[in-house]
Amino acid sequence: MRDIHVDTITENVVAMCQSASFDLGDDMIRAFQSSLKTEKSEIGQDVLTQLLDNAEIAEQERIPMCQDTGVAVFFIEMGYDCKITGGDLYDAINQGVSQGYGDGYLRQSIVRDPLDRKNTGDNTPAITYVEMVEGDQLRIRFTAKGGGAENMSRLQMLKPSDGLEGIEDFVMESVRLAGPNACPPMIVGVGIGGSFEKSAYIAKKSLLRPVGERHEEERIASLEEEWMEKCNRLGIGPQGMGGTTTALDVKIEVHPCHIAALPVAVNIQCHANRHKEVTL
Amino acid sequence: MAQKRVTLPLTDEKVQYLKAGDRVLLSGDVYAARDTTHKRLMERIEVNEELPIQLEGEVIYYVGPTPAKPGQIIGSAGPTTSGRMDKYTPALLSRGLKGMIGKGYRNDEVKAAIQTYNAVYFAAIGGSGALLSKKIQFETIVVYEDLGPEAIRRLTINDFPVTVINDCYGNDWYEQAAEVYQKGKL
């Protein structure tokens, strides 16, 4: 059994929250640069250029690349052979978020009550999922999920007879409806199967995979490519200003499901695609 | 790419000079306001109370900035999704508001009101809050400080880059632009 103290978790969470807001991942920078070469519209090229400039300013001056520094979402993989000491895992994460967002001058975007809408003032609570895995390590994956793109996400309980065609129609319809609202170029996370809530979970989780990295299963990987190409034929373009770069990637995850069911969830991610991870 | 320069506040003439798809550099003062702020303004309108801000010729920027670091004028300050303010916008336009800066679609009621009241809807680049913060020269909280990032702020912007999406002639740049690049059967 390996001990991991809660203070170590908190410290790492503080650093991840801040770094996510200031340092856009290399996968995203590469994706901007390569779409700048293929983008047909002048206004679209201009948007992509400004997004690269924006990322540079954010990194150099430690200013959030986007003012919506998001809801803090954590996907934790906890080894069966590791033990958290000194406190509670969820508390440790929330403390890290509170400190990370506060000290980093990040925006507090969480309201305590969805009806009264009073801000909690420290961007907590975080949304934390824990999965148990083999080993003695604790892997913490973090995403700062902005509201604009998240609001354009959708879920539908399709019929098995709707098949692949029905799924594709739903995905494309979702991208079209999201349009400029989701701050394109976007990344489209698709969860197929599981149950009502599982499909949403795997759709969001699929977005953790770096942009440009295909699904390990050939069949899913080719679907990702095909749908990405279809997204880019919608004409929406960077920021919805028209163009050939609507999606930088499509990510798909699948999960076994009930004989009567075909749940499909589409979780849209804006170009401020903030992911950080650490393994303790 | 050609850009138009416009000084705020807006007038009928300035609005009529702007066409969907125009790249514009805006300079002058705008109000920052978003969801809960709009709800509060609307509640006052409903009971015929005076608003805490004058809207004649004004532009509202839909933004909830991050807190400024010491020595900074404002934190990251990009546009938020405008559609969430659609419910309140026609009433504000009827009280003299001339323009909005945000990002994303407006509904049919707002587009109609933009034509009726001779106004304009601009989009700034969503998610470019670090870059846009450099175009803001002054910030002060006017009212509703308790709302944190949603408080009404007075911002002085300089050469702030936007694109005209909905003009006073009924054009919609999002629709027009997508049609140009749309390919094949979808």
Interface residues (C-beta under 8 A of the other chain):
Chain A: K40 S41 E42 I43 D46 V47 Q50 L51 D53 N54 A55 I57 A58 E61 R62 I63 P64 M65 C66 Q67 D68 T69 Y105 L106 R107 Q108 S109 R117 N119 G121 G146 G147 G148 N151 M172 R176 G179 P180 N181 A182 C183 K230 R233 L234 G235 I236 G237 Q239 G240 M241 G242 G243 T244 C270 H271 A272
Chain B: M1 G21 R23 T36 V63 G64 P65 T66 P67 A68 K69 Q72 G75 S76 A77 G78 T80 T81 G83 K103 G104 Y105 A123 I125 G126 G127 S128 G129 A130 L131 S133 K134 L147 G148 P149 P161 T163 W173 Y174 Q176 A177 A178 E179 V180 Y181 Q182 K183 G184 L186
